Amino acid sequence: MNCEHAKEQLIDYLNHELPAADRSAVAAHLEECTECRQELLALQRVWGMMSAMPVPEPSENVRPAFYAMLASYKEEIQAKPSSWATVWQWLQEVFTPQHALRLAYSLGLVGVGVAVGFWLNKQQLAQTPDNQQLVTLTKQVADMRQVMLLSLIDNPSATERLRAVSYTKELSNANPRVVEALLSTLNHDENVNVRLATLEALSQLAHEPAVRQGLVQSLAHQESPLVQSALADVMVQLQEKRSVKPLRRLLNDPALNEAVRGKIKESIQSLSNGQSVPTTSNKPYDETFHPTPADRNTNTAV
Amino acid sequence: MLRVKAGDVDRMGLLFERYHRRLFGFLYHMLGQAEASEDLVQTVFYRMLKYRHTYTAEGEFRTWMYHLARNVLADHVKKNRHSAHHTDVADWSEKIGGGVRADDILQREQEVATLHRALAHLSDDYREVLVLSRFQELKYEEIARVLNTTEGAVKVRVHRAMNELKTIYLRIEN
């Protein structure tokens, strides 16, 4: 037996784990080999010390701790005799007051979220009132224009009065006071241009019965050939039958401009036939007059 | 243990009385800390109850116990990785004594302390086989079953561990 093999066996030799045959072989080698003997001594020392090493006793706490654990474990396994009981216990745990409170709190939060969502949505819807406000504002501007018109229409300057009349262009419907003011201007304004502009403005508002009536009555007040002619055109355009009478009365006026006379005759004819003649309101007033036999006939017929 | 497995949990008390010192010794030698070892004894017995259905009559109870103890130990080491194996030398001096002469006590104390330090320097694998064979007095065959290895492998490991321990011991001593 060589040293290497012997050294491998030394522990087992000490440990008494070697079969008898191997044991005697190792013992024989130890007799011869000093080095292996020293090795054995060193190992023996440590080995021996290990067995002499006192194993400390566990403290007194271990035993009661174990029995307490055992007891609680027994309770634990008795506490869950069936799976149904486990489920029931779980349900009870879920619905303990604390959990219920948490659940309520969560639901509360969700509720608040929904409420805020609704509120924000409403805010957006509330912008429709903005549109209403816009409508109101537009109406207010319109009203303002009418007030402006009323205040300007009495202005001494013809230019200002013209501007006042021009405000009505954007009005779809005017209030009675405005109509009255316009009609008054049409009848009494000293400036022909203002009267013509007013007539134009009023013709836009002719869908109102008061305006129509005012226009018809205005025929008697007009002395300017231009306005007379324009009025006659408007009457034809509107097919206002009531205007025939005042028009005829105009024809009786000896001071009537000949050109206008012809125009009015045309208008009366058109109104009587119920046919609209091409409008000539924008045609510049022509002073030259060429009486026709037809005109004469009409004149005599009246 | 089979009766414990069958539901007679009270029988566990018997096993505790029979084995807890040995178990404590194993854990103590492996850890070097008395208090922690006591806690682990508790843990091992708790696991015996909890996993009693895994116990098979084939293996001996002792082997099964060491199996569980090794797992518990591994968990403990993993949890306390930062705190290395530390030896409570003071513990040793308390346990020794009684009727021996002062010089002898001193010398033995020193020797034991040195051995303990040497053991602490050993790797866990080496220390384990030494503790199991020398302190727990398990046969190689039993150790092999605990470690899930062969008897020959255990033999080799014990041999190497012993040489290593001897070397470390002599180095500390000198």
Interface residues (C-beta under 8 A of the other chain):
Chain A: E8 I11 D12 N15 E17 A42 L43 V46 W47 M49 M50 S51 A52 M53 P54 V55 P56 E57 P58 S59 N61 V62 R63 A65 F66 Y67 M69 L70 Y73 K74 I77
Chain B: V9 D10 M12 G13 F16 H20 R21 F24 G25 Y28 H29 A34 S37 E38 V41 Q42 F45 Y46 L49 K50 D91 W92 K95 I96 R108 E111 V112 L115 H116 A118 L130 S133 R134 F135 K139 Y140 K155 V158 H159 M162 N163 L165 K166 Y169 L170
